[in-house]
Amino acid sequence: MLHTIVTRAGGKSVVIGDDQPLTIVGEKINPTGKKKFSKALLSGDFATVRKYAEVQAEAGADILDVNVGVAGIEEEKVLPQAVRVVMDTVNLPLSIDSANPKAIQAALEIYQGKAIVNSVTGEEKSLGALLPIVKKHNAAVIGLTYDEAGPSDDPYKRLEVAKKIMHQAEQMGIAKEDVLIDCLVQPASLEKATAKTTLETIRLVKQELGVNIVLGISNVSFGLPDRKYLNVAFLAMAAAKGMTCAIIDPTVPEIRKTLLAANLLLGHDEFALKWIEYYRAKC
């Protein structure tokens, strides 16, 4: 059984695998679409970073994603600052989220433990810039299944990109278990079969490569009303197909319930103890 293990020195270690409960990566430390948060980051105010770290840890997140991508920000300086704030606030492993190799490098240099780099794509430029950094810092890495041609609506083409990422990671000396494949979630409003394409890609990647699979679940509902209902439906579908790691907001009650239900029905909650514990805590 293949396991991806990420750690926080002196804190929590997380094992990601098909025989483990679904891993929750908290998505809230991301300024996309959040004007107040963006302004705070630009002004050097990390209070919101600290708050989002605390509430997601309390809600049961296993790993926290840290993204400071705001137009005009000095990411090479601010990303490691945000990572340090989160490390000072909670004891969870981190997913360091940026397309900027220098920012990733700076953040990994101060991180204590084994982090996830989010993310590399199948583009040669991305692979060449980021994989050496991942190897140098003994990190895990998320591989997004698109390349220079952009996202494909053909799951077999996405599989080929996944194979390319795995091959180049292997050539760099990165262990298979340290690569998580993101099968790419796009808004359901873009095209009627986009969610089905992702689900079929999960099946193919799991069957052909046997690696851990991560998805940014809430992307499926972008731009649509009542997003939480779309998110929980897709979360359950993806878990059944073989997703092992979900980037999502664990503070949403419906998300938390769906994660617990999925873990129970997939055999990761013996005697339904966690489900019953959650129910009793509400009463």
PyRosetta script that sets phi, psi and omega in degrees:
from pyrosetta import init, pose_from_sequence

init()
pose = pose_from_sequence("MLHTIVTRAGGKSVVIGDDQPLTIVGEKINPTGKKKFSKALLSGDFATVRKYAEVQAEAGADILDVNVGVAGIEEEKVLPQAVRVVMDTVNLPLSIDSANPKAIQAALEIYQGKAIVNSVTGEEKSLGALLPIVKKHNAAVIGLTYDEAGPSDDPYKRLEVAKKIMHQAEQMGIAKEDVLIDCLVQPASLEKATAKTTLETIRLVKQELGVNIVLGISNVSFGLPDRKYLNVAFLAMAAAKGMTCAIIDPTVPEIRKTLLAANLLLGHDEFALKWIEYYRAKC")
pose.set_psi(1, 128.4)
pose.set_omega(1, -177.4)
pose.set_phi(2, -84.3)
pose.set_psi(2, 129.6)
pose.set_omega(2, 179.9)
pose.set_phi(3, -125.2)
pose.set_psi(3, 131.6)
pose.set_omega(3, 169.2)
pose.set_phi(4, -97.8)
pose.set_psi(4, 124.9)
pose.set_omega(4, -177.9)
pose.set_phi(5, -117.6)
pose.set_psi(5, 123.5)
pose.set_omega(5, 175.5)
pose.set_phi(6, -120.8)
pose.set_psi(6, 150.1)
pose.set_omega(6, -170.4)
pose.set_phi(7, -138.0)
pose.set_psi(7, 162.9)
pose.set_omega(7, 169.0)
pose.set_phi(8, -129.0)
pose.set_psi(8, 119.1)
pose.set_omega(8, -177.9)
pose.set_phi(9, -54.9)
pose.set_psi(9, 125.4)
pose.set_omega(9, -179.2)
pose.set_phi(10, 75.3)
pose.set_psi(10, 5.6)
pose.set_omega(10, -178.0)
pose.set_phi(11, -131.2)
pose.set_psi(11, -140.2)
pose.set_omega(11, -172.9)
pose.set_phi(12, -85.9)
pose.set_psi(12, 142.6)
pose.set_omega(12, 167.9)
pose.set_phi(13, -108.8)
pose.set_psi(13, 141.0)
pose.set_omega(13, -177.7)
pose.set_phi(14, -122.6)
pose.set_psi(14, 129.8)
pose.set_omega(14, 177.1)
pose.set_phi(15, -106.9)
pose.set_psi(15, 122.5)
pose.set_omega(15, 179.9)
pose.set_phi(16, -107.2)
pose.set_psi(16, 127.1)
pose.set_omega(16, -179.9)
pose.set_phi(17, -176.3)
pose.set_psi(17, 167.2)
pose.set_omega(17, -178.4)
pose.set_phi(18, -65.1)
pose.set_psi(18, -24.4)
pose.set_omega(18, -179.4)
pose.set_phi(19, -96.4)
pose.set_psi(19, 11.6)
pose.set_omega(19, -179.0)
pose.set_phi(20, -113.8)
pose.set_psi(20, 157.2)
pose.set_omega(20, 171.1)
pose.set_phi(21, -57.6)
pose.set_psi(21, 154.5)
pose.set_omega(21, 178.6)
pose.set_phi(22, -56.0)
pose.set_psi(22, 132.3)
pose.set_omega(22, 178.6)
pose.set_phi(23, -85.3)
pose.set_psi(23, 131.4)
pose.set_omega(23, -178.4)
pose.set_phi(24, -103.3)
pose.set_psi(24, 118.6)
pose.set_omega(24, 173.8)
pose.set_phi(25, -104.3)
pose.set_psi(25, 112.0)
pose.set_omega(25, -178.3)
pose.set_phi(26, -68.4)
pose.set_psi(26, 129.7)
pose.set_omega(26, -171.5)
pose.set_phi(27, -99.9)
pose.set_psi(27, -2.2)
pose.set_omega(27, -165.5)
pose.set_phi(28, -70.9)
pose.set_psi(28, -25.0)
pose.set_omega(28, -179.1)
pose.set_phi(29, -81.4)
pose.set_psi(29, 72.7)
pose.set_omega(29, -177.7)
pose.set_phi(30, -154.5)
pose.set_psi(30, 119.1)
pose.set_omega(30, -174.2)
pose.set_phi(31, -79.8)
pose.set_psi(31, -1.8)
pose.set_omega(31, -178.6)
pose.set_phi(32, -56.7)
pose.set_psi(32, 121.3)
pose.set_omega(32, 179.0)
pose.set_phi(33, 75.5)
pose.set_psi(33, 10.0)
pose.set_omega(33, -178.5)
pose.set_phi(34, -121.5)
pose.set_psi(34, 95.2)
pose.set_omega(34, -173.3)
pose.set_phi(35, -63.3)
pose.set_psi(35, -45.3)
pose.set_omega(35, -178.6)
pose.set_phi(36, -64.4)
pose.set_psi(36, -41.4)
pose.set_omega(36, 179.1)
pose.set_phi(37, -64.7)
pose.set_psi(37, -42.0)
pose.set_omega(37, 178.9)
pose.set_phi(38, -60.2)
pose.set_psi(38, -46.1)
pose.set_omega(38, 179.4)
pose.set_phi(39, -62.8)
pose.set_psi(39, -39.0)
pose.set_omega(39, 179.3)
pose.set_phi(40, -62.6)
pose.set_psi(40, -44.5)
pose.set_omega(40, 179.3)
pose.set_phi(41, -63.1)
pose.set_psi(41, -41.6)
pose.set_omega(41, 179.9)
pose.set_phi(42, -64.1)
pose.set_psi(42, -27.9)
pose.set_omega(42, -179.8)
pose.set_phi(43, -93.3)
pose.set_psi(43, 0.6)
pose.set_omega(43, 179.4)
pose.set_phi(44, 82.3)
pose.set_psi(44, 19.5)
pose.set_omega(44, -179.8)
pose.set_phi(45, -96.5)
pose.set_psi(45, 116.6)
pose.set_omega(45, -176.1)
pose.set_phi(46, -107.0)
pose.set_psi(46, 16.2)
pose.set_omega(46, -178.9)
pose.set_phi(47, -61.3)
pose.set_psi(47, -39.3)
pose.set_omega(47, -179.7)
pose.set_phi(48, -69.3)
pose.set_psi(48, -36.8)
pose.set_omega(48, 175.4)
pose.set_phi(49, -57.8)
pose.set_psi(49, -46.6)
pose.set_omega(49, -179.4)
pose.set_phi(50, -63.7)
pose.set_psi(50, -44.2)
pose.set_omega(50, -179.2)
pose.set_phi(51, -62.8)
pose.set_psi(51, -46.0)
pose.set_omega(51, -179.6)
pose.set_phi(52, -64.6)
pose.set_psi(52, -34.3)
pose.set_omega(52, 176.7)
pose.set_phi(53, -64.3)
pose.set_psi(53, -45.1)
pose.set_omega(53, -177.6)
pose.set_phi(54, -64.3)
pose.set_psi(54, -48.8)
pose.set_omega(54, -174.4)
pose.set_phi(55, -68.7)
pose.set_psi(55, -33.3)
pose.set_omega(55, 179.4)
pose.set_phi(56, -73.3)
pose.set_psi(56, -37.6)
pose.set_omega(56, 175.9)
pose.set_phi(57, -62.6)
pose.set_psi(57, -42.9)
pose.set_omega(57, 178.7)
pose.set_phi(58, -64.2)
pose.set_psi(58, -30.7)
pose.set_omega(58, -178.3)
pose.set_phi(59, -83.0)
pose.set_psi(59, -2.9)
pose.set_omega(59, 174.7)
pose.set_phi(60, 105.0)
pose.set_psi(60, 12.4)
pose.set_omega(60, 177.0)
pose.set_phi(61, -61.6)
pose.set_psi(61, 142.8)
pose.set_omega(61, 176.8)
pose.set_phi(62, -91.8)
pose.set_psi(62, -35.2)
pose.set_omega(62, -177.3)
pose.set_phi(63, -137.1)
pose.set_psi(63, 149.2)
pose.set_omega(63, 175.9)
pose.set_phi(64, -115.4)
pose.set_psi(64, 130.6)
pose.set_omega(64, 173.3)
pose.set_phi(65, -84.0)
pose.set_psi(65, 136.7)
pose.set_omega(65, 179.7)
pose.set_phi(66, -123.6)
pose.set_psi(66, 115.1)
pose.set_omega(66, -178.6)
pose.set_phi(67, -133.3)
pose.set_psi(67, 131.5)
pose.set_omega(67, 178.9)
pose.set_phi(68, -124.6)
pose.set_psi(68, 27.5)
pose.set_omega(68, -174.0)
pose.set_phi(69, -71.1)
pose.set_psi(69, 92.6)
pose.set_omega(69, 177.0)
pose.set_phi(70, -123.4)
pose.set_psi(70, 139.9)
pose.set_omega(70, 177.5)
pose.set_phi(71, -57.0)
pose.set_psi(71, 128.5)
pose.set_omega(71, 177.1)
pose.set_phi(72, 89.1)
pose.set_psi(72, -2.3)
pose.set_omega(72, -177.9)
pose.set_phi(73, -83.2)
pose.set_psi(73, 149.4)
pose.set_omega(73, 175.5)
pose.set_phi(74, -88.3)
pose.set_psi(74, 82.5)
pose.set_omega(74, -168.7)
pose.set_phi(75, -62.4)
pose.set_psi(75, -33.3)
pose.set_omega(75, -179.6)
pose.set_phi(76, -64.0)
pose.set_psi(76, -24.5)
pose.set_omega(76, 177.6)
pose.set_phi(77, -93.4)
pose.set_psi(77, -43.7)
pose.set_omega(77, -170.8)
pose.set_phi(78, -78.1)
pose.set_psi(78, -36.4)
pose.set_omega(78, -179.0)
pose.set_phi(79, -60.4)
pose.set_psi(79, -49.4)
pose.set_omega(79, 177.0)
pose.set_phi(80, -63.7)
pose.set_psi(80, -31.2)
pose.set_omega(80, 175.8)
pose.set_phi(81, -63.8)
pose.set_psi(81, -44.2)
pose.set_omega(81, 179.1)
pose.set_phi(82, -64.7)
pose.set_psi(82, -41.2)
pose.set_omega(82, 178.0)
pose.set_phi(83, -60.2)
pose.set_psi(83, -42.4)
pose.set_omega(83, 179.4)
pose.set_phi(84, -65.0)
pose.set_psi(84, -40.2)
pose.set_omega(84, 177.7)
pose.set_phi(85, -60.7)
pose.set_psi(85, -44.9)
pose.set_omega(85, -179.9)
pose.set_phi(86, -64.9)
pose.set_psi(86, -41.9)
pose.set_omega(86, 178.3)
pose.set_phi(87, -62.3)
pose.set_psi(87, -34.0)
pose.set_omega(87, 179.0)
pose.set_phi(88, -75.6)
pose.set_psi(88, -14.8)
pose.set_omega(88, -173.7)
pose.set_phi(89, -100.7)
pose.set_psi(89, -42.5)
pose.set_omega(89, -178.0)
pose.set_phi(90, -133.9)
pose.set_psi(90, 166.3)
pose.set_omega(90, -176.7)
pose.set_phi(91, -107.8)
pose.set_psi(91, 27.5)
pose.set_omega(91, -177.6)
pose.set_phi(92, -92.0)
pose.set_psi(92, 152.0)
pose.set_omega(92, 170.9)
pose.set_phi(93, -64.2)
pose.set_psi(93, 159.3)
pose.set_omega(93, -175.8)
pose.set_phi(94, -121.7)
pose.set_psi(94, 150.3)
pose.set_omega(94, 168.7)
pose.set_phi(95, -107.2)
pose.set_psi(95, 116.2)
pose.set_omega(95, -175.1)
pose.set_phi(96, -94.8)
pose.set_psi(96, 114.4)
pose.set_omega(96, -162.7)
pose.set_phi(97, -112.0)
pose.set_psi(97, 107.3)
pose.set_omega(97, 178.2)
pose.set_phi(98, -166.5)
pose.set_psi(98, 153.3)
pose.set_omega(98, 172.0)
pose.set_phi(99, -96.2)
pose.set_psi(99, 0.7)
pose.set_omega(99, -177.1)
pose.set_phi(100, -96.0)
pose.set_psi(100, 107.9)
pose.set_omega(100, -177.2)
pose.set_phi(101, -57.9)
pose.set_psi(101, -37.4)
pose.set_omega(101, -179.4)
pose.set_phi(102, -67.4)
pose.set_psi(102, -36.1)
pose.set_omega(102, 177.2)
pose.set_phi(103, -68.2)
pose.set_psi(103, -42.0)
pose.set_omega(103, 176.6)
pose.set_phi(104, -59.7)
pose.set_psi(104, -46.6)
pose.set_omega(104, 179.8)
pose.set_phi(105, -58.7)
pose.set_psi(105, -46.3)
pose.set_omega(105, -178.5)
pose.set_phi(106, -63.7)
pose.set_psi(106, -39.5)
pose.set_omega(106, -179.7)
pose.set_phi(107, -69.5)
pose.set_psi(107, -41.8)
pose.set_omega(107, 179.6)
pose.set_phi(108, -65.5)
pose.set_psi(108, -29.7)
pose.set_omega(108, -179.4)
pose.set_phi(109, -65.5)
pose.set_psi(109, -26.9)
pose.set_omega(109, -179.5)
pose.set_phi(110, -105.5)
pose.set_psi(110, -7.1)
pose.set_omega(110, -179.4)
pose.set_phi(111, -72.6)
pose.set_psi(111, 141.0)
pose.set_omega(111, -179.7)
pose.set_phi(112, -110.2)
pose.set_psi(112, 102.7)
pose.set_omega(112, -177.6)
pose.set_phi(113, 129.5)
pose.set_psi(113, -162.3)
pose.set_omega(113, 178.1)
pose.set_phi(114, -109.1)
pose.set_psi(114, 113.8)
pose.set_omega(114, -176.1)
pose.set_phi(115, -99.3)
pose.set_psi(115, 173.6)
pose.set_omega(115, 169.4)
pose.set_phi(116, -106.2)
pose.set_psi(116, 135.4)
pose.set_omega(116, 172.0)
pose.set_phi(117, -95.7)
pose.set_psi(117, 123.2)
pose.set_omega(117, -178.0)
pose.set_phi(118, -120.3)
pose.set_psi(118, 95.7)
pose.set_omega(118, 13.9)
pose.set_phi(119, -164.4)
pose.set_psi(119, 172.5)
pose.set_omega(119, 171.8)
pose.set_phi(120, -107.9)
pose.set_psi(120, 152.9)
pose.set_omega(120, 174.7)
pose.set_phi(121, -111.9)
pose.set_psi(121, -178.2)
pose.set_omega(121, 176.4)
pose.set_phi(122, -82.0)
pose.set_psi(122, 3.8)
pose.set_omega(122, 178.4)
pose.set_phi(123, -73.9)
pose.set_psi(123, 137.7)
pose.set_omega(123, -177.8)
pose.set_phi(124, -57.5)
pose.set_psi(124, -39.9)
pose.set_omega(124, -179.8)
pose.set_phi(125, -61.6)
pose.set_psi(125, -43.6)
pose.set_omega(125, -179.8)
pose.set_phi(126, -66.6)
pose.set_psi(126, -47.1)
pose.set_omega(126, -179.8)
pose.set_phi(127, -60.7)
pose.set_psi(127, -44.4)
pose.set_omega(127, -178.0)
pose.set_phi(128, -66.7)
pose.set_psi(128, -32.7)
pose.set_omega(128, -177.4)
pose.set_phi(129, -83.3)
pose.set_psi(129, -38.5)
pose.set_omega(129, -169.5)
pose.set_phi(130, -97.2)
pose.set_psi(130, -35.7)
pose.set_omega(130, -176.5)
pose.set_phi(131, -60.7)
pose.set_psi(131, -39.1)
pose.set_omega(131, 176.2)
pose.set_phi(132, -61.7)
pose.set_psi(132, -34.2)
pose.set_omega(132, 178.0)
pose.set_phi(133, -68.6)
pose.set_psi(133, -43.0)
pose.set_omega(133, 177.2)
pose.set_phi(134, -58.1)
pose.set_psi(134, -47.2)
pose.set_omega(134, -179.7)
pose.set_phi(135, -63.4)
pose.set_psi(135, -45.9)
pose.set_omega(135, -177.7)
pose.set_phi(136, -57.3)
pose.set_psi(136, -38.8)
pose.set_omega(136, -174.8)
pose.set_phi(137, -101.0)
pose.set_psi(137, 10.4)
pose.set_omega(137, 178.4)
pose.set_phi(138, 51.0)
pose.set_psi(138, 44.5)
pose.set_omega(138, 179.7)
pose.set_phi(139, -94.4)
pose.set_psi(139, 167.2)
pose.set_omega(139, 165.4)
pose.set_phi(140, -92.4)
pose.set_psi(140, 164.7)
pose.set_omega(140, -177.0)
pose.set_phi(141, -144.7)
pose.set_psi(141, 143.8)
pose.set_omega(141, 174.1)
pose.set_phi(142, -94.9)
pose.set_psi(142, 130.6)
pose.set_omega(142, 177.6)
pose.set_phi(143, -107.8)
pose.set_psi(143, 114.9)
pose.set_omega(143, 178.8)
pose.set_phi(144, -82.6)
pose.set_psi(144, 133.8)
pose.set_omega(144, -172.1)
pose.set_phi(145, -86.8)
pose.set_psi(145, 58.1)
pose.set_omega(145, 166.9)
pose.set_phi(146, -143.6)
pose.set_psi(146, 158.1)
pose.set_omega(146, -178.3)
pose.set_phi(147, -131.5)
pose.set_psi(147, -154.1)
pose.set_omega(147, -177.2)
pose.set_phi(148, -59.6)
pose.set_psi(148, -23.8)
pose.set_omega(148, 179.9)
pose.set_phi(149, -80.8)
pose.set_psi(149, -6.4)
pose.set_omega(149, -178.4)
pose.set_phi(150, 86.6)
pose.set_psi(150, -178.0)
pose.set_omega(150, 179.9)
pose.set_phi(151, -66.3)
pose.set_psi(151, 131.0)
pose.set_omega(151, 178.3)
pose.set_phi(152, -95.9)
pose.set_psi(152, 148.0)
pose.set_omega(152, 174.1)
pose.set_phi(153, -91.9)
pose.set_psi(153, 9.6)
pose.set_omega(153, 177.5)
pose.set_phi(154, -105.9)
pose.set_psi(154, 114.0)
pose.set_omega(154, -177.7)
pose.set_phi(155, -60.6)
pose.set_psi(155, -27.6)
pose.set_omega(155, 178.8)
pose.set_phi(156, -69.8)
pose.set_psi(156, -33.4)
pose.set_omega(156, 176.0)
pose.set_phi(157, -70.0)
pose.set_psi(157, -37.2)
pose.set_omega(157, 175.5)
pose.set_phi(158, -63.7)
pose.set_psi(158, -38.6)
pose.set_omega(158, 176.6)
pose.set_phi(159, -60.1)
pose.set_psi(159, -41.9)
pose.set_omega(159, 179.7)
pose.set_phi(160, -63.2)
pose.set_psi(160, -37.4)
pose.set_omega(160, 176.3)
pose.set_phi(161, -65.4)
pose.set_psi(161, -41.2)
pose.set_omega(161, 177.5)
pose.set_phi(162, -59.8)
pose.set_psi(162, -42.5)
pose.set_omega(162, 178.5)
pose.set_phi(163, -62.4)
pose.set_psi(163, -40.0)
pose.set_omega(163, 178.9)
pose.set_phi(164, -62.7)
pose.set_psi(164, -45.3)
pose.set_omega(164, 179.3)
pose.set_phi(165, -61.5)
pose.set_psi(165, -46.1)
pose.set_omega(165, 179.8)
pose.set_phi(166, -61.1)
pose.set_psi(166, -41.9)
pose.set_omega(166, -178.9)
pose.set_phi(167, -64.0)
pose.set_psi(167, -46.1)
pose.set_omega(167, -177.8)
pose.set_phi(168, -69.6)
pose.set_psi(168, -33.2)
pose.set_omega(168, 175.4)
pose.set_phi(169, -64.5)
pose.set_psi(169, -42.4)
pose.set_omega(169, 178.1)
pose.set_phi(170, -61.6)
pose.set_psi(170, -42.6)
pose.set_omega(170, 179.0)
pose.set_phi(171, -61.8)
pose.set_psi(171, -29.7)
pose.set_omega(171, 179.9)
pose.set_phi(172, -82.1)
pose.set_psi(172, -8.0)
pose.set_omega(172, -179.4)
pose.set_phi(173, 89.2)
pose.set_psi(173, 17.4)
pose.set_omega(173, 177.7)
pose.set_phi(174, -89.0)
pose.set_psi(174, 128.4)
pose.set_omega(174, -176.5)
pose.set_phi(175, -64.8)
pose.set_psi(175, 147.5)
pose.set_omega(175, -180.0)
pose.set_phi(176, -55.3)
pose.set_psi(176, -40.6)
pose.set_omega(176, -177.2)
pose.set_phi(177, -69.7)
pose.set_psi(177, -13.0)
pose.set_omega(177, 179.9)
pose.set_phi(178, -93.3)
pose.set_psi(178, 7.8)
pose.set_omega(178, 176.4)
pose.set_phi(179, -115.6)
pose.set_psi(179, 120.5)
pose.set_omega(179, 174.1)
pose.set_phi(180, -105.3)
pose.set_psi(180, 135.2)
pose.set_omega(180, -178.8)
pose.set_phi(181, -99.5)
pose.set_psi(181, 127.7)
pose.set_omega(181, 175.0)
pose.set_phi(182, -96.8)
pose.set_psi(182, 113.4)
pose.set_omega(182, -175.1)
pose.set_phi(183, -79.5)
pose.set_psi(183, 3.6)
pose.set_omega(183, 169.1)
pose.set_phi(184, 76.0)
pose.set_psi(184, 108.0)
pose.set_omega(184, 176.9)
pose.set_phi(185, -104.9)
pose.set_psi(185, 125.2)
pose.set_omega(185, 177.4)
pose.set_phi(186, -117.5)
pose.set_psi(186, 159.0)
pose.set_omega(186, 179.9)
pose.set_phi(187, -56.3)
pose.set_psi(187, 133.7)
pose.set_omega(187, -179.9)
pose.set_phi(188, -63.7)
pose.set_psi(188, -20.3)
pose.set_omega(188, -179.5)
pose.set_phi(189, -76.2)
pose.set_psi(189, -13.3)
pose.set_omega(189, -177.5)
pose.set_phi(190, -71.8)
pose.set_psi(190, -43.1)
pose.set_omega(190, -174.5)
pose.set_phi(191, -160.0)
pose.set_psi(191, 140.4)
pose.set_omega(191, -168.0)
pose.set_phi(192, -62.5)
pose.set_psi(192, -26.0)
pose.set_omega(192, -175.3)
pose.set_phi(193, -104.1)
pose.set_psi(193, 10.8)
pose.set_omega(193, -173.3)
pose.set_phi(194, -62.1)
pose.set_psi(194, -39.9)
pose.set_omega(194, 178.8)
pose.set_phi(195, -68.0)
pose.set_psi(195, -39.2)
pose.set_omega(195, 177.6)
pose.set_phi(196, -62.9)
pose.set_psi(196, -36.8)
pose.set_omega(196, 177.6)
pose.set_phi(197, -61.5)
pose.set_psi(197, -44.0)
pose.set_omega(197, 178.6)
pose.set_phi(198, -62.8)
pose.set_psi(198, -44.8)
pose.set_omega(198, -178.9)
pose.set_phi(199, -63.4)
pose.set_psi(199, -39.6)
pose.set_omega(199, 177.8)
pose.set_phi(200, -68.8)
pose.set_psi(200, -35.0)
pose.set_omega(200, 176.8)
pose.set_phi(201, -63.8)
pose.set_psi(201, -40.3)
pose.set_omega(201, 176.0)
pose.set_phi(202, -56.2)
pose.set_psi(202, -48.7)
pose.set_omega(202, -178.9)
pose.set_phi(203, -58.5)
pose.set_psi(203, -46.1)
pose.set_omega(203, -177.6)
pose.set_phi(204, -66.2)
pose.set_psi(204, -45.6)
pose.set_omega(204, -178.8)
pose.set_phi(205, -64.1)
pose.set_psi(205, -42.7)
pose.set_omega(205, 179.0)
pose.set_phi(206, -63.5)
pose.set_psi(206, -42.2)
pose.set_omega(206, -178.6)
pose.set_phi(207, -68.8)
pose.set_psi(207, -43.3)
pose.set_omega(207, -173.7)
pose.set_phi(208, -85.8)
pose.set_psi(208, -36.4)
pose.set_omega(208, -172.0)
pose.set_phi(209, -113.1)
pose.set_psi(209, -26.9)
pose.set_omega(209, 177.4)
pose.set_phi(210, 67.4)
pose.set_psi(210, 22.9)
pose.set_omega(210, -176.6)
pose.set_phi(211, -95.6)
pose.set_psi(211, 170.3)
pose.set_omega(211, 174.9)
pose.set_phi(212, -73.0)
pose.set_psi(212, 145.7)
pose.set_omega(212, -174.7)
pose.set_phi(213, -122.3)
pose.set_psi(213, 131.2)
pose.set_omega(213, -179.8)
pose.set_phi(214, -121.2)
pose.set_psi(214, 145.8)
pose.set_omega(214, 177.6)
pose.set_phi(215, -138.3)
pose.set_psi(215, 142.7)
pose.set_omega(215, 168.6)
pose.set_phi(216, -85.6)
pose.set_psi(216, 86.9)
pose.set_omega(216, -168.7)
pose.set_phi(217, -56.7)
pose.set_psi(217, -44.9)
pose.set_omega(217, -171.6)
pose.set_phi(218, -69.8)
pose.set_psi(218, -11.0)
pose.set_omega(218, 174.7)
pose.set_phi(219, -60.2)
pose.set_psi(219, -27.4)
pose.set_omega(219, -175.5)
pose.set_phi(220, -64.0)
pose.set_psi(220, -26.5)
pose.set_omega(220, -175.0)
pose.set_phi(221, -104.4)
pose.set_psi(221, 6.4)
pose.set_omega(221, -175.3)
pose.set_phi(222, -55.8)
pose.set_psi(222, 130.2)
pose.set_omega(222, 177.1)
pose.set_phi(223, 82.2)
pose.set_psi(223, 3.8)
pose.set_omega(223, -177.0)
pose.set_phi(224, -114.2)
pose.set_psi(224, 154.6)
pose.set_omega(224, 176.7)
pose.set_phi(225, -77.0)
pose.set_psi(225, 164.5)
pose.set_omega(225, 178.0)
pose.set_phi(226, 48.8)
pose.set_psi(226, 49.7)
pose.set_omega(226, -172.2)
pose.set_phi(227, -58.9)
pose.set_psi(227, -35.2)
pose.set_omega(227, -173.0)
pose.set_phi(228, -61.7)
pose.set_psi(228, -31.4)
pose.set_omega(228, -179.1)
pose.set_phi(229, -71.5)
pose.set_psi(229, -38.1)
pose.set_omega(229, 174.9)
pose.set_phi(230, -66.3)
pose.set_psi(230, -40.7)
pose.set_omega(230, -178.9)
pose.set_phi(231, -63.2)
pose.set_psi(231, -44.5)
pose.set_omega(231, -177.6)
pose.set_phi(232, -70.5)
pose.set_psi(232, -35.6)
pose.set_omega(232, 177.7)
pose.set_phi(233, -63.7)
pose.set_psi(233, -45.7)
pose.set_omega(233, -178.5)
pose.set_phi(234, -69.3)
pose.set_psi(234, -36.3)
pose.set_omega(234, 176.9)
pose.set_phi(235, -56.8)
pose.set_psi(235, -47.3)
pose.set_omega(235, -179.7)
pose.set_phi(236, -65.3)
pose.set_psi(236, -41.9)
pose.set_omega(236, 179.1)
pose.set_phi(237, -62.3)
pose.set_psi(237, -45.1)
pose.set_omega(237, -177.7)
pose.set_phi(238, -66.6)
pose.set_psi(238, -39.0)
pose.set_omega(238, 178.4)
pose.set_phi(239, -62.1)
pose.set_psi(239, -40.9)
pose.set_omega(239, 179.7)
pose.set_phi(240, -65.7)
pose.set_psi(240, -28.6)
pose.set_omega(240, -179.5)
pose.set_phi(241, -81.3)
pose.set_psi(241, -19.0)
pose.set_omega(241, 178.3)
pose.set_phi(242, 128.7)
pose.set_psi(242, 5.3)
pose.set_omega(242, 173.4)
pose.set_phi(243, -61.8)
pose.set_psi(243, 136.3)
pose.set_omega(243, -180.0)
pose.set_phi(244, -113.0)
pose.set_psi(244, -10.4)
pose.set_omega(244, -172.9)
pose.set_phi(245, -146.4)
pose.set_psi(245, 122.2)
pose.set_omega(245, -176.9)
pose.set_phi(246, -116.0)
pose.set_psi(246, 125.3)
pose.set_omega(246, 172.5)
pose.set_phi(247, -89.6)
pose.set_psi(247, 113.3)
pose.set_omega(247, -168.1)
pose.set_phi(248, -162.4)
pose.set_psi(248, 170.2)
pose.set_omega(248, 178.7)
pose.set_phi(249, -92.6)
pose.set_psi(249, 104.5)
pose.set_omega(249, -176.5)
pose.set_phi(250, -75.5)
pose.set_psi(250, -7.8)
pose.set_omega(250, -179.1)
pose.set_phi(251, -80.5)
pose.set_psi(251, -10.1)
pose.set_omega(251, 177.5)
pose.set_phi(252, -80.1)
pose.set_psi(252, 118.8)
pose.set_omega(252, -175.0)
pose.set_phi(253, -55.2)
pose.set_psi(253, -39.5)
pose.set_omega(253, -179.2)
pose.set_phi(254, -64.5)
pose.set_psi(254, -33.9)
pose.set_omega(254, 177.0)
pose.set_phi(255, -66.5)
pose.set_psi(255, -47.1)
pose.set_omega(255, -178.6)
pose.set_phi(256, -60.5)
pose.set_psi(256, -44.2)
pose.set_omega(256, 179.7)
pose.set_phi(257, -63.1)
pose.set_psi(257, -41.2)
pose.set_omega(257, -179.3)
pose.set_phi(258, -66.2)
pose.set_psi(258, -39.5)
pose.set_omega(258, 176.6)
pose.set_phi(259, -61.5)
pose.set_psi(259, -44.7)
pose.set_omega(259, 178.6)
pose.set_phi(260, -63.6)
pose.set_psi(260, -42.3)
pose.set_omega(260, 179.7)
pose.set_phi(261, -64.7)
pose.set_psi(261, -43.4)
pose.set_omega(261, 179.6)
pose.set_phi(262, -63.0)
pose.set_psi(262, -43.1)
pose.set_omega(262, 178.5)
pose.set_phi(263, -61.6)
pose.set_psi(263, -39.9)
pose.set_omega(263, 177.9)
pose.set_phi(264, -63.4)
pose.set_psi(264, -50.2)
pose.set_omega(264, -174.6)
pose.set_phi(265, -72.6)
pose.set_psi(265, -21.9)
pose.set_omega(265, 177.1)
pose.set_phi(266, -91.9)
pose.set_psi(266, 5.1)
pose.set_omega(266, 175.1)
pose.set_phi(267, 85.6)
pose.set_psi(267, 22.3)
pose.set_omega(267, -178.7)
pose.set_phi(268, -106.8)
pose.set_psi(268, 14.0)
pose.set_omega(268, -179.1)
pose.set_phi(269, -139.4)
pose.set_psi(269, 85.5)
pose.set_omega(269, -174.0)
pose.set_phi(270, -61.6)
pose.set_psi(270, 131.0)
pose.set_omega(270, -179.3)
pose.set_phi(271, 59.8)
pose.set_psi(271, 17.7)
pose.set_omega(271, 178.7)
pose.set_phi(272, 58.7)
pose.set_psi(272, 29.5)
pose.set_omega(272, -174.2)
pose.set_phi(273, -64.0)
pose.set_psi(273, -42.7)
pose.set_omega(273, -178.9)
pose.set_phi(274, -70.2)
pose.set_psi(274, -36.6)
pose.set_omega(274, 177.5)
pose.set_phi(275, -63.2)
pose.set_psi(275, -45.0)
pose.set_omega(275, -179.8)
pose.set_phi(276, -67.3)
pose.set_psi(276, -40.5)
pose.set_omega(276, 178.2)
pose.set_phi(277, -59.7)
pose.set_psi(277, -43.0)
pose.set_omega(277, 178.6)
pose.set_phi(278, -63.1)
pose.set_psi(278, -42.7)
pose.set_omega(278, -179.8)
pose.set_phi(279, -63.0)
pose.set_psi(279, -45.1)
pose.set_omega(279, -178.5)
pose.set_phi(280, -65.7)
pose.set_psi(280, -33.6)
pose.set_omega(280, 179.9)
pose.set_phi(281, -65.4)
pose.set_psi(281, -26.0)
pose.set_omega(281, 179.5)
pose.set_phi(282, -81.2)
pose.set_psi(282, -23.0)
pose.set_omega(282, -173.9)
pose.set_phi(283, -82.8)
pose.dump_pdb("model.pdb")
